[in-house]
Amino acid sequence: MSETPENLKYAATHEWAKLEDANLVRVGITDFAQSELGDIVFIGLPEVGRTVKQGEQCAVVESVKTASDLYSPVGGSVVAVNDSVADAPEQVNDAPYATWLFCVQAADPGELDGLLDAAAYTAQIEA
């Protein structure tokens, strides 16, 4: 398994979150999640403009093995989606930490403080 980047926060549901300028949070799935799913064949992204709550199901990833819901790590408004993954979902398998899925304009960036850091996430997936 690849290393878990220290500069990201992690949800127990295997999404990663990266806080950027102006309370923008970029979201993807972890290396652990993509390896458990197997070859990803479809990603259903949330609609731009949708308001989500922290922990709300807002996207789906389908692989050759199963389908898995994705949850927003923070509440706010979806302001961007990565359309290129709709056409080439295997990007997530190839580079899970370089392939973002959607961005949320966080209503309360402090919600990120409730997520796991890299060490805690690694401990969770190794338990």
C-alpha positions as a printed NumPy array, in Angstrom:
array([[  0.   ,   0.   ,   0.   ],
       [  1.191,   3.519,  -0.668],
       [  1.938,   5.913,   2.116],
       [ -0.882,   7.972,   3.548],
       [ -0.14 ,  11.66 ,   2.827],
       [  0.321,  13.741,   5.972],
       [ -1.176,  16.908,   4.428],
       [ -4.68 ,  15.441,   4.137],
       [ -7.503,  14.671,   6.57 ],
       [ -9.369,  11.359,   6.405],
       [-12.938,  10.266,   7.06 ],
       [-13.574,   6.889,   8.669],
       [-15.533,   6.128,   5.469],
       [-12.279,   6.339,   3.418],
       [-12.558,   9.769,   1.785],
       [ -9.633,  12.181,   1.924],
       [-10.051,  15.933,   2.281],
       [ -7.628,  18.724,   1.477],
       [ -8.312,  22.25 ,   2.679],
       [ -7.343,  24.835,   0.087],
       [ -7.711,  28.613,  -0.122],
       [-11.027,  30.276,   0.73 ],
       [-12.355,  27.262,   2.68 ],
       [-12.429,  25.089,  -0.434],
       [-12.15 ,  21.395,   0.411],
       [-11.019,  19.013,  -2.338],
       [-12.276,  15.427,  -1.835],
       [-11.175,  12.034,  -3.145],
       [-10.983,   8.434,  -1.989],
       [ -8.034,   6.834,  -0.264],
       [ -5.588,   4.327,  -1.657],
       [ -6.988,   1.761,   0.782],
       [-10.518,   2.336,  -0.543],
       [ -9.556,   1.996,  -4.194],
       [ -7.509,  -1.145,  -3.506],
       [-10.448,  -2.733,  -1.652],
       [-12.845,  -1.798,  -4.466],
       [-10.662,  -3.124,  -7.264],
       [-10.874,  -1.792, -10.806],
       [-13.151,   1.241, -10.758],
       [-15.502,   1.369, -13.739],
       [-17.898,   4.209, -12.858],
       [-18.03 ,   7.251, -10.593],
       [-21.278,   9.116,  -9.968],
       [-20.466,  12.65 ,  -8.861],
       [-22.679,  15.123,  -6.993],
       [-24.248,  18.011,  -8.883],
       [-22.52 ,  21.379,  -8.702],
       [-24.614,  23.641,  -6.506],
       [-25.834,  20.839,  -4.268],
       [-25.712,  21.58 ,  -0.547],
       [-24.352,  18.699,   1.518],
       [-24.016,  18.049,   5.22 ],
       [-20.928,  16.537,   6.811],
       [-21.237,  12.763,   6.492],
       [-23.999,  12.937,   3.87 ],
       [-23.894,  10.428,   1.025],
       [-23.326,  12.436,  -2.15 ],
       [-21.504,  10.279,  -4.703],
       [-20.971,   6.647,  -5.666],
       [-18.054,   4.588,  -6.925],
       [-18.639,   1.341,  -8.786],
       [-15.995,  -1.267,  -9.411],
       [-15.948,  -4.686, -11.016],
       [-16.551,  -6.106,  -7.504],
       [-19.05 ,  -3.766,  -5.832],
       [-20.532,  -0.294,  -5.492],
       [-19.706,   2.025,  -2.615],
       [-21.273,   5.266,  -1.453],
       [-19.081,   8.317,  -0.89 ],
       [-19.759,  10.813,   1.87 ],
       [-18.891,  14.477,   2.133],
       [-16.248,  15.051,   4.808],
       [-17.562,  18.585,   5.386],
       [-20.826,  20.44 ,   5.006],
       [-21.256,  23.151,   2.412],
       [-21.931,  23.628,  -1.261],
       [-20.474,  21.462,  -4.043],
       [-18.675,  23.991,  -6.236],
       [-16.776,  21.731,  -8.658],
       [-16.603,  18.145,  -9.868],
       [-13.783,  16.417, -11.703],
       [-15.509,  15.543, -14.976],
       [-12.417,  13.739, -16.27 ],
       [-12.998,  10.867, -13.816],
       [-16.429,  10.268, -15.327],
       [-14.709,   9.455, -18.627],
       [-11.673,   7.726, -17.095],
       [-12.527,   6.411, -13.606],
       [ -9.385,   4.275, -13.585],
       [ -7.475,   7.463, -12.707],
       [ -8.549,   6.822,  -9.116],
       [ -6.915,   3.385,  -9.194],
       [ -3.754,   4.802, -10.745],
       [ -3.313,   7.836,  -8.453],
       [ -5.905,   8.055,  -5.662],
       [ -4.296,  11.006,  -3.881],
       [ -3.765,  12.989,  -7.079],
       [ -7.291,  12.376,  -8.388],
       [ -9.906,  14.542,  -6.704],
       [-13.593,  13.856,  -7.238],
       [-15.421,  16.966,  -6.034],
       [-14.882,  20.225,  -4.148],
       [-17.014,  21.604,  -1.34 ],
       [-17.083,  25.241,  -0.259],
       [-17.016,  24.454,   3.456],
       [-19.627,  26.204,   5.575],
       [-17.521,  25.397,   8.647],
       [-13.916,  24.383,   7.871],
       [-13.599,  23.519,  11.56 ],
       [-15.438,  20.29 ,  10.718],
       [-12.126,  19.059,   9.304],
       [-10.779,  18.984,  12.864],
       [-13.112,  16.061,  13.555],
       [-11.549,  13.954,  10.797],
       [ -8.595,  11.608,  11.176],
       [ -4.988,  12.592,  10.562],
       [ -2.723,  10.272,   8.543],
       [ -1.512,   8.322,  11.593],
       [ -5.012,   7.741,  12.949],
       [ -6.332,   6.712,   9.531],
       [ -3.425,   4.295,   9.033],
       [ -4.106,   2.789,  12.464],
       [ -7.788,   2.361,  11.536],
       [ -7.128,   0.512,   8.293],
       [ -4.448,  -1.692,   9.858],
       [ -6.659,  -2.72 ,  12.794]])
